[in-house]
Each structure stands twice: as structure tokens, then as C-alpha cells.
Amino acid sequence: RHFKAMKDKTIVCNIGHFDNEIDVAWLNANASKSTIKPQVDLYDLDGKEIILLAEGRLVNLGCATGHPSFVMSNSFTNQTLAQIELWNNSDKYENKVYTLPKHLDEKVARLHLAKIGVELDELTPEQAAYINVKVEGPYKPDYYRY
């Protein structure tokens, strides 16, 4: 088994796709287990210690320090709007990688900020003219990275 070849105090975690990528059943059957803290277990395997995070499940979800659902919602909304954009305007795009258009990125921000109670002010025509953008945005040039 891979566990027997690991160095003492090896930290093992799953950043893959499925819960079965680490043979936790084998580890439970062949080593003694003690919990250091929630989602951090110490296994003693013949005098060698293996530290297992999130019980072998996906570490960014299991340890709850990964992407919060709000962040994931922003990301998935970006992906969905990008797919809709490509479907509706396929004639505007070649078969290559693109950065999400700023107007869609800002739309995602507006949708999500509203859900957490943030009210955004709108630019006056004078303010928009001063910074050389449309009143409705986008407010940053395409080369700008948030």
C-alpha cells in the first residue's frame, strides 16, 4: 500500500474528484486512529504517523476552508453567463479561449451583491462622462483584471 511507503507525519488529502481516491477503509483497518481536531485525523501505522484531512473527502469542501458557497455561486454564474453569451453570439467568437466580457462580469457582481443586501449607486451621466464609460457600464476596460 502507498501508506506504508510514506514518510512519518505525511499529510494526506484529496484534491481530486471523488471520495474513493484515498483508500480510507484500508487505513482504518490497518492503523489506529485518533482525532487531532475536526477533519484532521492522525493514524498510527506501525509507528509511522499519517495525517488524513477531511476523512479522505474533497479537502476544500470537507475542511470548510475552501471556496464558500457564495464564491462558488459567483464562479458558476460567470460560467453560465459565458455559455449563454457563446450560444447567443457564436458568430462573434472564434474557437479559442476568451476572458469573460466585463459587462457580464459586472452583471454577476450586481446579482450577487443584491443577495447580500448591498445597494449599488448608479452613475450620473456627468460621472459616466468624466470617467469615459456608459452609465450602465461596464466600468473597467477589457484589459483591467479585478
Buried (B, 14 or more C-beta within 10 A) or exposed (E): EEBEEBEEEBEBBBEEEEBEEBBBEEBBEBBEBEEEEEBBBBBEBEEBBBBBBBBBBBBBEBBEEBEEEEEEBBEEBBEEBBEEBEEEEEEEEEEEEEEBBBBBBBBBBEEBEEEEEEEEEEBEEEEBEEEEBEEEBBBBEEEEEE
